[in-house]
Structure formats: structure tokens, C-alpha cells
Amino acid sequence: SKLNHKKTKDNLNIPFINMAKHLARIHGTEEDKVNCPFYFKIGACRHADRCSRIHHRPAFSQTILIKHIYPHPVREAELNLLASGQDRTSASNSITNNNIQIDESKAREDFLIFFENFYVELSKFGHLEYLHICDNLGDHMVGHVYAKFSDEEEASDALNIMNGRYYNGKKLEVEFSPVTDFREARCRDFDEEVCSRGGFCNFMHAKPVPPCLIKDLEKDCEDERRRLEEEQEEERRREKRERERRKKRKREHRDREGRDRDRDREGRDRDRRKEKKRHRRSRSNDGENNDKDRGGDRSKSYSNSRSRSPMK
């Protein structure tokens, strides 16, 4: 009966095990009707908070997302047209129809400067595995910067320090991103230069960066980190030496005070002994004087008694 009860219990657990496997398999995919697959893969969703599915924001991650910080040249041109008085639809049509010329060489140079600035700044917190800057134009992804560190603590330090700072007049909004595998987030068609959606694709269009630049920046940042570590180590050694010197000075001061107290105590004891000796000497002198005085008085009384005697 016990064996049958165990088999029945195991049979009841099979559906739950199969359900757990099924949920783990479909998590973050289109089959998952609870969790948003785009937010899980890309860390951004075009529906934002209006999305019917759940956006699980991680409490910690190796990847941080700096939102809308890169000044995309197309969006900047659109904003300039809006500032000149055109409505947004006309501005977007003007850019789409190539009625506005964008200096590609200047835009490329500005992008490389932007990439270098952020790579150097973020490398201060640890080793950067990836730094991707989105070329997308959708409102939910434009200007996004993804930085993946080799360690979660480094990413946490970067988030705590960078969040709320300003770059080029813009306040940095930094958060943890669920993206850890950029192969799932990147648009493969864009990497092959055949994406038909352009800048409004929902997958990540990571702007290409020359590998030689990344290699040089990585080497420079590694040298800088090593130099900073050496300086910190030297500073720690200097502080340790200073603490030891302070301890030594305090110890010498205590020893000196102890010697002074011992010397004062010895001096007081010496004075006390001298005082006792003087006191004993004075007492002995007083005794001798008293004895002399008593002897003189006796001799005087004896002579007086003889002078008064009738015998001659």
C-alpha cells in the first residue's frame, strides 16, 4: 500500500514538473503570454508601461542601460526642424525624403568621440565586455547606450555613480537591463545591412565601431586602471606608514611620560628620604643638646652645692 501511495504521489507531481519545464522553455518568447519578450530580449518595449505583459526589471545585472543619451543626428535634425516651427509629421517626412542633408563625416566623428568618452568613463568601474550604442529611431530606443561589465558589482558601482550625472547638458538615467546576450537583442538583418525596417526596427541596431579603436581604448583603460590601482596601493602603504608613525610617536610619548612619572616619583622618594634623614638628624641633635643642657645643669647644681657646703 505504501508503494502504491508513493507511485500515486509521483504521478500527481508529473503534471507540475511538465508545467514548470514548459514555462521555463517559453519564458521570454512569443509563446509567453505573461512576460514581455521584447523587454526580456532588448530591455525596451515600444508600449512602455502600457504593455499588456509584465516587464521584469532586474534588481541586479551585469548590463546597465543609459537611456536616450546619444544625440542621434537624425533625431537632432528633426528637433531642429521642430524648433524652427515645423510640425513633427512634416519634419519626419523631410528627413525621410532626404530633404535635409546630414553631414555623415561629422556625424561619424561625433559618434566616435561620444563612444570614446563613455568607454573611458565606464571603464573606470571595471572591465567592459560590450558597449553598444543604438542607431534606432523609435521613441523607446533612440539614443540608448548598453554597457555590459564582467561583474555585477562593477555594473552596480557604475549605476550608482553615473545615475543622475550630466553629459552635454542631459541628465543620465541609468537602470539595470535584463539583456545579457546581445546576439538575441541585435537585429541580424541590420548587421548584414539588409534590414527593411530602418531605424524603426524593434531590435537593436548597434552602431558599428572600428575594432582597432576598441582595442586601443581597452589597452589604454587597462593601463589607466593599473596605474590607479598602483596609486591606490601606494596611498594605502603611505597611510599605513603614517599610522605606524603615529602609533610609534604615541608609544614614545607614553614611554616618555612614564619615564617622567618614574623620575618624578624617584625624586619625591629621594626628597622624602632626605627629609626623613634631616628629621632624624634634627631629632638626634635636639636630644644631644638636651643631654648637654641636663649635664650642665647637674654640674652647675653640684658646684653650687659645694660652694654652700660648710666644709672647707
TORKOL-4160 file (C-alpha; in steps of 0.2 Angstrom, whole numbers, padded with zeros to 4 digits, m for minus):
312
<pt num="1" X="0000" Y="0000" Z="0000"/>
<pt num="2" X="0015" Y="0012" Z="0004"/>
<pt num="3" X="0022" Y="0008" Z="m0013"/>
<pt num="4" X="0006" Y="0012" Z="m0022"/>
<pt num="5" X="0004" Y="0028" Z="m0012"/>
<pt num="6" X="0021" Y="0033" Z="m0017"/>
<pt num="7" X="0018" Y="0029" Z="m0036"/>
<pt num="8" X="0002" Y="0039" Z="m0035"/>
<pt num="9" X="0011" Y="0054" Z="m0027"/>
<pt num="10" X="0024" Y="0053" Z="m0041"/>
<pt num="11" X="0011" Y="0053" Z="m0054"/>
<pt num="12" X="0002" Y="0068" Z="m0047"/>
<pt num="13" X="0019" Y="0078" Z="m0047"/>
<pt num="14" X="0022" Y="0074" Z="m0066"/>
<pt num="15" X="0010" Y="0087" Z="m0072"/>
<pt num="16" X="0018" Y="0101" Z="m0061"/>
<pt num="17" X="0035" Y="0096" Z="m0067"/>
<pt num="18" X="0030" Y="0096" Z="m0085"/>
<pt num="19" X="0022" Y="0113" Z="m0082"/>
<pt num="20" X="0037" Y="0120" Z="m0074"/>
<pt num="21" X="0048" Y="0114" Z="m0089"/>
<pt num="22" X="0035" Y="0122" Z="m0101"/>
<pt num="23" X="0036" Y="0139" Z="m0093"/>
<pt num="24" X="0055" Y="0139" Z="m0092"/>
<pt num="25" X="0055" Y="0134" Z="m0111"/>
<pt num="26" X="0043" Y="0148" Z="m0116"/>
<pt num="27" X="0049" Y="0162" Z="m0104"/>
<pt num="28" X="0054" Y="0177" Z="m0114"/>
<pt num="29" X="0047" Y="0170" Z="m0131"/>
<pt num="30" X="0032" Y="0175" Z="m0141"/>
<pt num="31" X="0023" Y="0160" Z="m0133"/>
<pt num="32" X="0024" Y="0168" Z="m0116"/>
<pt num="33" X="0008" Y="0177" Z="m0113"/>
<pt num="34" X="0013" Y="0184" Z="m0096"/>
<pt num="35" X="0031" Y="0191" Z="m0098"/>
<pt num="36" X="0035" Y="0204" Z="m0112"/>
<pt num="37" X="0048" Y="0195" Z="m0124"/>
<pt num="38" X="0054" Y="0212" Z="m0131"/>
<pt num="39" X="0058" Y="0219" Z="m0114"/>
<pt num="40" X="0067" Y="0202" Z="m0109"/>
<pt num="41" X="0077" Y="0202" Z="m0125"/>
<pt num="42" X="0081" Y="0221" Z="m0128"/>
<pt num="43" X="0077" Y="0229" Z="m0111"/>
<pt num="44" X="0065" Y="0241" Z="m0120"/>
<pt num="45" X="0047" Y="0240" Z="m0126"/>
<pt num="46" X="0038" Y="0251" Z="m0138"/>
<pt num="47" X="0022" Y="0250" Z="m0127"/>
<pt num="48" X="0032" Y="0255" Z="m0112"/>
<pt num="49" X="0021" Y="0255" Z="m0096"/>
<pt num="50" X="0005" Y="0252" Z="m0107"/>
<pt num="51" X="0011" Y="0235" Z="m0112"/>
<pt num="52" X="m0001" Y="0221" Z="m0108"/>
<pt num="53" X="0013" Y="0210" Z="m0102"/>
<pt num="54" X="0025" Y="0211" Z="m0087"/>
<pt num="55" X="0041" Y="0220" Z="m0088"/>
<pt num="56" X="0053" Y="0212" Z="m0075"/>
<pt num="57" X="0065" Y="0225" Z="m0070"/>
<pt num="58" X="0081" Y="0216" Z="m0063"/>
<pt num="59" X="0087" Y="0221" Z="m0046"/>
<pt num="60" X="0105" Y="0217" Z="m0052"/>
<pt num="61" X="0113" Y="0213" Z="m0068"/>
<pt num="62" X="0130" Y="0214" Z="m0077"/>
<pt num="63" X="0122" Y="0226" Z="m0090"/>
<pt num="64" X="0116" Y="0244" Z="m0087"/>
<pt num="65" X="0106" Y="0254" Z="m0099"/>
<pt num="66" X="0109" Y="0273" Z="m0101"/>
<pt num="67" X="0093" Y="0279" Z="m0108"/>
<pt num="68" X="0091" Y="0292" Z="m0123"/>
<pt num="69" X="0108" Y="0299" Z="m0120"/>
<pt num="70" X="0116" Y="0298" Z="m0138"/>
<pt num="71" X="0112" Y="0313" Z="m0149"/>
<pt num="72" X="0106" Y="0304" Z="m0164"/>
<pt num="73" X="0110" Y="0315" Z="m0179"/>
<pt num="74" X="0093" Y="0312" Z="m0187"/>
<pt num="75" X="0083" Y="0315" Z="m0172"/>
<pt num="76" X="0094" Y="0331" Z="m0168"/>
<pt num="77" X="0089" Y="0337" Z="m0186"/>
<pt num="78" X="0071" Y="0333" Z="m0183"/>
<pt num="79" X="0072" Y="0343" Z="m0166"/>
<pt num="80" X="0080" Y="0357" Z="m0175"/>
<pt num="81" X="0066" Y="0357" Z="m0188"/>
<pt num="82" X="0053" Y="0357" Z="m0174"/>
<pt num="83" X="0062" Y="0372" Z="m0166"/>
<pt num="84" X="0061" Y="0381" Z="m0182"/>
<pt num="85" X="0042" Y="0380" Z="m0182"/>
<pt num="86" X="0038" Y="0364" Z="m0192"/>
<pt num="87" X="0026" Y="0351" Z="m0185"/>
<pt num="88" X="0033" Y="0334" Z="m0181"/>
<pt num="89" X="0025" Y="0325" Z="m0196"/>
<pt num="90" X="0032" Y="0337" Z="m0209"/>
<pt num="91" X="0049" Y="0336" Z="m0200"/>
<pt num="92" X="0049" Y="0317" Z="m0201"/>
<pt num="93" X="0044" Y="0317" Z="m0219"/>
<pt num="94" X="0058" Y="0330" Z="m0223"/>
<pt num="95" X="0071" Y="0318" Z="m0216"/>
<pt num="96" X="0063" Y="0303" Z="m0223"/>
<pt num="97" X="0063" Y="0310" Z="m0241"/>
<pt num="98" X="0081" Y="0316" Z="m0238"/>
<pt num="99" X="0076" Y="0334" Z="m0240"/>
<pt num="100" X="0088" Y="0338" Z="m0226"/>
<pt num="101" X="0106" Y="0334" Z="m0228"/>
<pt num="102" X="0116" Y="0327" Z="m0214"/>
<pt num="103" X="0135" Y="0328" Z="m0214"/>
<pt num="104" X="0139" Y="0310" Z="m0212"/>
<pt num="105" X="0158" Y="0313" Z="m0209"/>
<pt num="106" X="0154" Y="0325" Z="m0195"/>
<pt num="107" X="0141" Y="0313" Z="m0188"/>
<pt num="108" X="0153" Y="0299" Z="m0188"/>
<pt num="109" X="0166" Y="0309" Z="m0179"/>
<pt num="110" X="0154" Y="0315" Z="m0166"/>
<pt num="111" X="0149" Y="0297" Z="m0163"/>
<pt num="112" X="0167" Y="0291" Z="m0161"/>
<pt num="113" X="0170" Y="0305" Z="m0149"/>
<pt num="114" X="0154" Y="0300" Z="m0139"/>
<pt num="115" X="0159" Y="0282" Z="m0139"/>
<pt num="116" X="0177" Y="0285" Z="m0133"/>
<pt num="117" X="0170" Y="0297" Z="m0119"/>
<pt num="118" X="0158" Y="0284" Z="m0112"/>
<pt num="119" X="0170" Y="0269" Z="m0114"/>
<pt num="120" X="0184" Y="0278" Z="m0105"/>
<pt num="121" X="0172" Y="0284" Z="m0091"/>
<pt num="122" X="0163" Y="0267" Z="m0089"/>
<pt num="123" X="0180" Y="0258" Z="m0089"/>
<pt num="124" X="0184" Y="0266" Z="m0073"/>
<pt num="125" X="0172" Y="0255" Z="m0064"/>
<pt num="126" X="0178" Y="0238" Z="m0071"/>
<pt num="127" X="0181" Y="0228" Z="m0087"/>
<pt num="128" X="0169" Y="0232" Z="m0101"/>
<pt num="129" X="0164" Y="0217" Z="m0111"/>
<pt num="130" X="0152" Y="0226" Z="m0123"/>
<pt num="131" X="0147" Y="0244" Z="m0126"/>
<pt num="132" X="0133" Y="0246" Z="m0138"/>
<pt num="133" X="0125" Y="0262" Z="m0144"/>
<pt num="134" X="0108" Y="0261" Z="m0153"/>
<pt num="135" X="0106" Y="0268" Z="m0170"/>
<pt num="136" X="0087" Y="0265" Z="m0169"/>
<pt num="137" X="0075" Y="0280" Z="m0171"/>
<pt num="138" X="0060" Y="0273" Z="m0161"/>
<pt num="139" X="0055" Y="0283" Z="m0146"/>
<pt num="140" X="0058" Y="0269" Z="m0135"/>
<pt num="141" X="0076" Y="0265" Z="m0141"/>
<pt num="142" X="0083" Y="0281" Z="m0148"/>
<pt num="143" X="0099" Y="0286" Z="m0140"/>
<pt num="144" X="0101" Y="0270" Z="m0129"/>
<pt num="145" X="0118" Y="0265" Z="m0123"/>
<pt num="146" X="0121" Y="0247" Z="m0116"/>
<pt num="147" X="0136" Y="0243" Z="m0106"/>
<pt num="148" X="0140" Y="0225" Z="m0100"/>
<pt num="149" X="0153" Y="0223" Z="m0087"/>
<pt num="150" X="0162" Y="0207" Z="m0082"/>
<pt num="151" X="0155" Y="0208" Z="m0064"/>
<pt num="152" X="0138" Y="0213" Z="m0057"/>
<pt num="153" X="0147" Y="0223" Z="m0043"/>
<pt num="154" X="0156" Y="0233" Z="m0056"/>
<pt num="155" X="0139" Y="0237" Z="m0065"/>
<pt num="156" X="0131" Y="0241" Z="m0048"/>
<pt num="157" X="0145" Y="0254" Z="m0045"/>
<pt num="158" X="0143" Y="0261" Z="m0062"/>
<pt num="159" X="0124" Y="0263" Z="m0060"/>
<pt num="160" X="0126" Y="0271" Z="m0043"/>
<pt num="161" X="0139" Y="0284" Z="m0048"/>
<pt num="162" X="0133" Y="0288" Z="m0066"/>
<pt num="163" X="0114" Y="0289" Z="m0062"/>
<pt num="164" X="0109" Y="0307" Z="m0060"/>
<pt num="165" X="0125" Y="0314" Z="m0068"/>
<pt num="166" X="0125" Y="0326" Z="m0083"/>
<pt num="167" X="0133" Y="0323" Z="m0100"/>
<pt num="168" X="0132" Y="0338" Z="m0113"/>
<pt num="169" X="0118" Y="0346" Z="m0103"/>
<pt num="170" X="0107" Y="0330" Z="m0102"/>
<pt num="171" X="0104" Y="0321" Z="m0086"/>
<pt num="172" X="0109" Y="0302" Z="m0086"/>
<pt num="173" X="0095" Y="0290" Z="m0082"/>
<pt num="174" X="0103" Y="0273" Z="m0079"/>
<pt num="175" X="0095" Y="0257" Z="m0074"/>
<pt num="176" X="0099" Y="0238" Z="m0074"/>
<pt num="177" X="0095" Y="0229" Z="m0090"/>
<pt num="178" X="0089" Y="0211" Z="m0092"/>
<pt num="179" X="0100" Y="0210" Z="m0108"/>
<pt num="180" X="0115" Y="0198" Z="m0106"/>
<pt num="181" X="0116" Y="0190" Z="m0123"/>
<pt num="182" X="0116" Y="0203" Z="m0136"/>
<pt num="183" X="0115" Y="0190" Z="m0150"/>
<pt num="184" X="0097" Y="0189" Z="m0146"/>
<pt num="185" X="0095" Y="0208" Z="m0145"/>
<pt num="186" X="0103" Y="0213" Z="m0161"/>
<pt num="187" X="0095" Y="0214" Z="m0177"/>
<pt num="188" X="0104" Y="0201" Z="m0188"/>
<pt num="189" X="0097" Y="0210" Z="m0204"/>
<pt num="190" X="0105" Y="0226" Z="m0199"/>
<pt num="191" X="0122" Y="0218" Z="m0196"/>
<pt num="192" X="0120" Y="0211" Z="m0213"/>
<pt num="193" X="0114" Y="0228" Z="m0220"/>
<pt num="194" X="0098" Y="0222" Z="m0226"/>
<pt num="195" X="0085" Y="0227" Z="m0213"/>
<pt num="196" X="0070" Y="0234" Z="m0222"/>
<pt num="197" X="0063" Y="0242" Z="m0206"/>
<pt num="198" X="0077" Y="0255" Z="m0205"/>
<pt num="199" X="0079" Y="0265" Z="m0189"/>
<pt num="200" X="0061" Y="0260" Z="m0183"/>
<pt num="201" X="0065" Y="0242" Z="m0181"/>
<pt num="202" X="0061" Y="0235" Z="m0164"/>
<pt num="203" X="0078" Y="0225" Z="m0162"/>
<pt num="204" X="0094" Y="0233" Z="m0158"/>
<pt num="205" X="0104" Y="0242" Z="m0172"/>
<pt num="206" X="0121" Y="0243" Z="m0164"/>
<pt num="207" X="0131" Y="0257" Z="m0172"/>
<pt num="208" X="0147" Y="0249" Z="m0179"/>
<pt num="209" X="0164" Y="0254" Z="m0170"/>
<pt num="210" X="0181" Y="0250" Z="m0178"/>
<pt num="211" X="0189" Y="0235" Z="m0169"/>
<pt num="212" X="0206" Y="0244" Z="m0168"/>
<pt num="213" X="0198" Y="0258" Z="m0159"/>
<pt num="214" X="0190" Y="0247" Z="m0146"/>
<pt num="215" X="0207" Y="0238" Z="m0144"/>
<pt num="216" X="0216" Y="0254" Z="m0141"/>
<pt num="217" X="0203" Y="0260" Z="m0129"/>
<pt num="218" X="0204" Y="0244" Z="m0120"/>
<pt num="219" X="0223" Y="0244" Z="m0118"/>
<pt num="220" X="0223" Y="0262" Z="m0113"/>
<pt num="221" X="0209" Y="0259" Z="m0100"/>
<pt num="222" X="0218" Y="0244" Z="m0093"/>
<pt num="223" X="0234" Y="0254" Z="m0091"/>
<pt num="224" X="0224" Y="0268" Z="m0083"/>
<pt num="225" X="0216" Y="0255" Z="m0071"/>
<pt num="226" X="0233" Y="0248" Z="m0067"/>
<pt num="227" X="0240" Y="0265" Z="m0064"/>
<pt num="228" X="0225" Y="0270" Z="m0052"/>
<pt num="229" X="0227" Y="0253" Z="m0043"/>
<pt num="230" X="0246" Y="0256" Z="m0041"/>
<pt num="231" X="0242" Y="0274" Z="m0034"/>
<pt num="232" X="0229" Y="0267" Z="m0023"/>
<pt num="233" X="0241" Y="0254" Z="m0016"/>
<pt num="234" X="0254" Y="0267" Z="m0014"/>
<pt num="235" X="0242" Y="0278" Z="m0005"/>
<pt num="236" X="0237" Y="0263" Z="0006"/>
<pt num="237" X="0255" Y="0260" Z="0010"/>
<pt num="238" X="0258" Y="0278" Z="0014"/>
<pt num="239" X="0243" Y="0278" Z="0025"/>
<pt num="240" X="0249" Y="0263" Z="0034"/>
<pt num="241" X="0266" Y="0270" Z="0036"/>
<pt num="242" X="0258" Y="0286" Z="0043"/>
<pt num="243" X="0248" Y="0276" Z="0055"/>
<pt num="244" X="0263" Y="0266" Z="0061"/>
<pt num="245" X="0272" Y="0283" Z="0063"/>
<pt num="246" X="0258" Y="0290" Z="0074"/>
<pt num="247" X="0257" Y="0274" Z="0084"/>
<pt num="248" X="0276" Y="0275" Z="0087"/>
<pt num="249" X="0275" Y="0293" Z="0092"/>
<pt num="250" X="0261" Y="0289" Z="0104"/>
<pt num="251" X="0271" Y="0275" Z="0111"/>
<pt num="252" X="0286" Y="0285" Z="0113"/>
<pt num="253" X="0276" Y="0299" Z="0121"/>
<pt num="254" X="0268" Y="0287" Z="0133"/>
<pt num="255" X="0285" Y="0280" Z="0137"/>
<pt num="256" X="0292" Y="0297" Z="0139"/>
<pt num="257" X="0278" Y="0302" Z="0151"/>
<pt num="258" X="0281" Y="0285" Z="0160"/>
<pt num="259" X="0299" Y="0289" Z="0162"/>
<pt num="260" X="0295" Y="0307" Z="0168"/>
<pt num="261" X="0282" Y="0300" Z="0181"/>
<pt num="262" X="0295" Y="0287" Z="0187"/>
<pt num="263" X="0308" Y="0301" Z="0188"/>
<pt num="264" X="0296" Y="0312" Z="0197"/>
<pt num="265" X="0292" Y="0298" Z="0209"/>
<pt num="266" X="0310" Y="0294" Z="0212"/>
<pt num="267" X="0313" Y="0312" Z="0215"/>
<pt num="268" X="0299" Y="0313" Z="0228"/>
<pt num="269" X="0305" Y="0297" Z="0236"/>
<pt num="270" X="0323" Y="0304" Z="0237"/>
<pt num="271" X="0316" Y="0321" Z="0244"/>
<pt num="272" X="0306" Y="0311" Z="0256"/>
<pt num="273" X="0321" Y="0301" Z="0262"/>
<pt num="274" X="0331" Y="0316" Z="0264"/>
<pt num="275" X="0318" Y="0324" Z="0274"/>
<pt num="276" X="0317" Y="0309" Z="0285"/>
<pt num="277" X="0335" Y="0309" Z="0287"/>
<pt num="278" X="0335" Y="0328" Z="0291"/>
<pt num="279" X="0321" Y="0325" Z="0303"/>
<pt num="280" X="0330" Y="0311" Z="0312"/>
<pt num="281" X="0346" Y="0321" Z="0312"/>
<pt num="282" X="0337" Y="0336" Z="0320"/>
<pt num="283" X="0329" Y="0325" Z="0332"/>
<pt num="284" X="0346" Y="0317" Z="0337"/>
<pt num="285" X="0354" Y="0334" Z="0338"/>
<pt num="286" X="0340" Y="0340" Z="0349"/>
<pt num="287" X="0342" Y="0325" Z="0360"/>
<pt num="288" X="0361" Y="0328" Z="0362"/>
<pt num="289" X="0358" Y="0347" Z="0366"/>
<pt num="290" X="0345" Y="0342" Z="0379"/>
<pt num="291" X="0358" Y="0330" Z="0386"/>
<pt num="292" X="0371" Y="0343" Z="0387"/>
<pt num="293" X="0359" Y="0355" Z="0395"/>
<pt num="294" X="0354" Y="0342" Z="0408"/>
<pt num="295" X="0373" Y="0338" Z="0411"/>
<pt num="296" X="0377" Y="0357" Z="0413"/>
<pt num="297" X="0363" Y="0359" Z="0425"/>
<pt num="298" X="0369" Y="0345" Z="0435"/>
<pt num="299" X="0387" Y="0351" Z="0436"/>
<pt num="300" X="0381" Y="0369" Z="0440"/>
<pt num="301" X="0370" Y="0362" Z="0454"/>
<pt num="302" X="0384" Y="0352" Z="0460"/>
<pt num="303" X="0396" Y="0367" Z="0461"/>
<pt num="304" X="0383" Y="0377" Z="0469"/>
<pt num="305" X="0380" Y="0364" Z="0482"/>
<pt num="306" X="0399" Y="0363" Z="0485"/>
<pt num="307" X="0400" Y="0382" Z="0487"/>
<pt num="308" X="0387" Y="0381" Z="0500"/>
<pt num="309" X="0395" Y="0367" Z="0510"/>
<pt num="310" X="0402" Y="0372" Z="0527"/>
<pt num="311" X="0417" Y="0361" Z="0525"/>
<pt num="312" X="0432" Y="0369" Z="0519"/>
